[in-house]
Amino acid sequence: MANIEKMIASTFLEMAEGLETGSFGKKPKIALTGMGSEHGEENSMEAAVAAAREGIDVYYIGTLEAEGVTTVKVADEDEGHKKMEELLKNKEVDGAVTMHFPFPIGVSTVGRAITPSKGREMYVATTTGTSSADRIEGMIKNAIYGIIAAKTCGKADPTVGILNVDGARQTEIALKQLKENGYDINFAESARADGGCVMRGNDVLQGSPDIMVCDSLSGNILIKMLSSYTTGGSYEASGYGYGPGIGEGYEQLVMIISRASGAPLITGAIRYAAQLVRGKVFEVAKKEFDAANKAGLKEILAARKASEKTAGDSEEVAAPPKEPVTSQIAGIEIMDLEDGVKALWKIGVYAESGMGCTGPIILVSDANLAKAEEELKKAGFIN
């Protein structure tokens, strides 16, 4: 009888907390390491208290105490990280928010920011860690990592854009091949007049895609700028931080913030972690990786590496007779530009490389435009 009364009391308590916070069901348990911040422990505890008011069970690892927050006392930052890992390993918490963490190769973090132009949320995939030692392979994987994070947080059909950096066009080719093979990717359209899924600076500010795919170094800069553009960089004032480490088969929820992160952003990071727990991020991840692999992800990555090796061993080709080149072919990777020109020379088409307002271009005569585009598509240089 006593057990039944206890269960009823617990149920009513959860209902009351749900009505108060707008969140029903079991409270996510999220640890926060508070020591090491450039803004002091008080900044971290402020975030912990704010998140606890939203129906999250916050375990604060540090020296401070506050009502509504469980404090795990530690003497210093190193001890705090050891305690965090212990809590995660023993499943005493569902996830953790911390300022640094050594993710294995293959795992990188999906940041989440509020874009300044329209106040839209945008996932930045990725911001820390290394998805792959190969840059383009990493960006291809980052797109899937971003989709996992966005879907877990309630974006049923997130739009995907690719930041216009080295590797963007090859990433686009691979992702579109994956889509053709059956993996569901909803590509975003750039706000620029020429459109396409390769995003410019305007798109970063406007949040044109739900997910901005990039390499982790570019992503790290983006998330820093988007979170602290009003403060000069010393205080990250808005958004959700650098995000969770995601990778195939990886099942430990660790969220990254920085030493410059302010209380509002840390609160956002804890909220982000709680959403991932409630949305069952690891189940979503398994489903997405299974779907991507079924659509030939591993084969696409292997074929790309093989073609890259072949291109590296390419023979010297003499240019055909020069002719006026007035037609432009866009959408080629800058690292592939000269190889693309040589591929056309090899079939007797005179071509030159150039740089247009949207990126690298290959110039050919009007008469050879269709033939050149067909050859470049066949060779995998353009879509």
Secondary structure, DSSP 8 states (H G I E B T S, - for coil): -HHHHHHHHHHHHHHHHHHHHS--SS--EEEEE-TT-TT-HHHHHHHHHHHHTTT-EEEEEES---TTSEEEE-SSHHHHHHHHHHHHHTTSSSEEEES-----TTEEEEEEEE-TTT--EEEEEEEEEES-SSHHHHHHHHHHHHHHHHHHTT-SS-EEEEESSTTHHHHHHHHHHHHHTT---EE---SSTT--SEE-HHHHHHT-SSEEE--HHHHHHHHHHHHHTTTTTSSB-SS--SEEEE-TT----EEE--TTB-HHHHHHHHHHHHHHHHTTHHHHHHHHHHHHHHTTHHHHHHHHHHHHHHHHT-------------EEEE---GGGHHHHHHHHHHTT---EEEEETTEEEEEE-TTTHHHHHHHHHHTTS--
